[in-house]
Amino acid sequence: MSKPRYPIYIISKGRAKTCLTADMFIREKIPFRLVVEPQEFKDYAAVYDKKLLVALPFSNLGMGGVPARNWVWQDAKKSGAARHWIWDDNIRGTMYWWKGRRTRVNANLAISSVEEFVDRYENIAIAGMNYDTFVFSCTTPYVKNCRVYSNLLIRNDMDFEWRGKYNEDTDLCLQVLSAGWATVLFNAFMVQKMHTMAMKGGNTDQLYEGDGRLEMARSLERQWPGVVEVKRKFKRPQHHIIKAWRQFDTPLIRRKDIDWEEIKSKKVKMKLVQKQEIKSQHLQKVVDTFNQKAV
């Protein structure tokens, strides 16, 4: 199975014993760097190998992780990589849309597939996988020019930066889209992310207490007047992208040094692994047929 080609960073705070993304990557043998604040280094070192840890040169700046994200971007540039991944620390696994259902898939395959797709185009600034809870049907394997959250593959040579205190993912995507770049959000591959405020740690307590949600929505509206407005969704204040991102229509530009006919015939071989007893004869037949073709 292909390994990720670009460096992967996880920014974590207050979750030394519950850093789900790091646990998942270790379980699936994916190389990564776990970025933590210096005062928490010992806590994380008690759980994870020190070789995986990177201590930030600052702490408790109160900006919702933005300084750490910008530090990661600069560190990735220094490494000479063309892109870098930045993941939230509360992701349990990755999934693949198969036969009308969400199926667990090895993260190596998911990450490598996203990377290979992105590298076929000249103008993709940011890409990533959708939340599994947002994918109810998979009519298209990916969506162009919208937000990417929690797992971002970012092009390193762009002149942008993370900013603000709230909705930094949305803001960064709006920055690149308004400058004429493209983004890609994958539905075929998904991440299993814990719901906001479902876990202790991170910046949850700082950002969402009191009127935090209303301020979060209004701050993005102030940054992007005419593009973002505040509405009430799910019984709480929420930012809303006017025209639902349809105002951004930059097409994907194919690289000219790639054999696109060869790509059409390329297939990724996968095999289903049984995790529990299959009681349905129909499902067992489907699994057997799939694995016969995958061999």
N, C-alpha and C positions, 0 to 999 in steps of 0.2 A: 504494500500500500504506500502511495506517495506521502512524503512528509511535507509539512508547510515550508514554503520557500522564503517567507518573509518573517522578520522577528515579531514575536508575540509578547505583549506586555499586559499584565493585570495590575490595576491600581486597587489597593485594598487598604481599608482603615477599620480598626476595631473588630476585625473578624478573623483573628489568628486561628481560632478553632472552628470557624464556619466558612472558610473561604472555598465555596463550592466549585468555582471555576478552576482553581489550582488543583483541587482534589480530582476533578474530572480529567484535567490534562495529564496529571501524574498517572492516573489509572490507564489512560489511553496512550501513554508514552509520547506526549507532545512536548517539545522543548518550549520553555517560556521564561520570562523574567517577572518576578513578583515585586512590585514597587510599593514600598511602605515608608511611613514617616519614621525618622530616626528613633524617637522615643518608644516606638513599638517594635523595633528590630528584634529585641530579645524575645518578645512574645511570639513572633512569627518563627524565629530561629528554633524555638523549642518544639515546633511542629514540622517545619520544613527545612530541607537542606540549605545551609547558608549560601551555597553556590547558586541557588535560585533567587536569592534575595538581593534587592537593590535599595539602599537607603537614600531617600530624598535629601537634598541639602537645606530643607526648610520643613516647618511643621505648623499645623493649626493656623493656616492663613485665612480660613473661613470663606473660601470662594467655591465651595461645592466641588472640589477636585480639579478645578481648571488649571491652577499652577502646575499640578502634577502631570496633567495631560500635555501641557506645553513643554514641560521638561522631557517627557517621553518622546515627543516629536523631535526635539533637538538631539536627543540621544540616538534616536534611530537614524537621523541624518548623518551623525558622526560615524556611524557604523558603515556607511556607504550603501545601505539598502535603498532600493527605489521606493519601497512602501513599508508600512508597518501596521500591525494589528494592535488595537487597544480594546481590551475586554473589561466589562464590569466583573465584580468578584462574586456575583450571586447567580451564576448560570450552571445548571445541573447537568446539561448534556445537549446534544444536537439531534435533530430529527430530519427525516426524509419523507416527502409526500409520495406514497406508493399505493396504488390500487384503491384510491379514495380514503386512505387513512394515514395518520401520522405514525411513522415507524422509527424507532431509535436507530441511529446510525453512528458509526465511529467518527469522531470529530476530525480525525486526520483526513478522511474522505471529504467531509463537508468543507473544511477549510481549503484543502488543495483544489477542490472543484471551483470554489469561488475565485481563488487566485488565478487559476488557469483561464477562466472566463474573462476576468478583468484584464489580464495581460494581452488579450487579443485585440484590445481597443486602445485608441490613442488618447481619449479624453475622459476616462472615468476617474473622477477625483476621489470618490468614497463609495465603498460597497460593503454589504453585510447581509446577515440573515434575519428574516422576520421573526417575531415571537411566535411560538407554536400556538398560543392562545388567540392570535389574530388571523390564523389561516384556517378557515372553515371549509374551503374548497380551493383547489389549485387550478384555476382556469388558465393562468399564465405562470411559467416558472420563475419569472421575475417581473418587477415593476421599475420603470425608469423614473428618475428625477423626482424623488420624494425623500422623506426622512429616513435615516438609518440610525438605530439605537443600540447601545450596549455592546455591540461587537462591530467595530469599524475597521475596515482595511483602507488606509489613508495614503494617498500619494504624497511622497515626502518633499517634492520640489516646488510645492505651491506656496504662495505668499499670503497665507492665512494663519490664524491662530485661534485657539479656544478662548472664549471670553465670557464675562458675566458670571452670575451666581446660579442662575436657574436655566433649565432647558438648553444647556450648552450643546447637546447633540443636534437639536433642531436648528439652533443658531448657526452652527458650523455648516450644516447642509444648506441653509439659506444663503450663506456667504458664497459657497462655491457655485451654487446654481445661479445666483444673480450675476456672477462673473462669467457665465457661459460654459461652465463645466457640467458634467453629467454625474448622476449618482445611480446606483443600482441596488435595489432591495430584493433579495431572493425569497421566494415562497417555496421552491422545490426543496431547499434546505432551510431549517429553522433552528432556533435556540430555545431551550427550556429555561426560561428566566423566572426567578421568584418575583412575585408581585411586589411593587413598591410598598415599603413599611411592613412587609411580612417578616423581615429579619432585623435584628438589632445590629447596630454598627453602621459603617458608612457615614454618610452625611444626613441620614434620615431625620435624626432628632433636630439638627440645626436648621434644615431647610423647610420642613413641613409643619413645625409647631405653630400654634396660633393662626394667623392669617397667611401662613406661608404659601398655601396653594393659590390664593388670590394674587399675592405679590408675584409669585412665579409666572402666572399667566399675564399679568399686567406688564411685567418687565420685558417680556418678549414682544408684546404689543408696542411698547415704547421704542424698542430697537428696530421694529419692522412695521411702521405705520402704513396702512393700506395693504399690507400683506397678511398681517396677523390681527385677529380680534379676540376679545374675551367672551366666552359663552359659558353657559352652565351645562355640563355634561356629567352623567353618572352621579347626579345630586351634589356636584361640587364645581367650583370655578375651574375652567380649563381653557387653554389657548386653542384657537381654531385658525387653520390656514385658509384664507379666503380663496375660493375656487378650488379648494382641496388639492393644491399643488399643480393643477392643470395649466397654470400660467407659465410653468417651466416646461419647455418642449424641445430642449437640445437633443438632437439625434446622437446615437452612438456612432463614432467614427472608427471604422475597421482599419486595422493595420494592413499595409499593402505588402508586407514581407511575409505573409502567412498564406499557406495553401488552404483556402476555405473549403474547397471540395473535399479535401482529406478530412477536415474536421467533421463534415456531415456524416461520414462513415465511421467515425471514432466512437467507441462504446467503452464505458467504464464497467468492469466486471464486479458484481457484488454478489454476496451470498447471504441468505437469511440464516440466522442462528437461533435455534429454539431456546427460549428462556423458561417456558413452562409447558405443561401438557396441553396439546391441541386436541380439543374434544370434537370439533367440527370436521367432518369428513371432507366437506367442500374446501375449508381453509387448508387442511392438510394437503389436498390435491394441488391447490394454488402454490403452496410453499414448495412442494416437490417439483412442480413444473418450473418455478422460478430458479431453483438451484440447479436443475438439469441444464438450463440455458446459461447459467452463470459460470459453470465449470469450463 
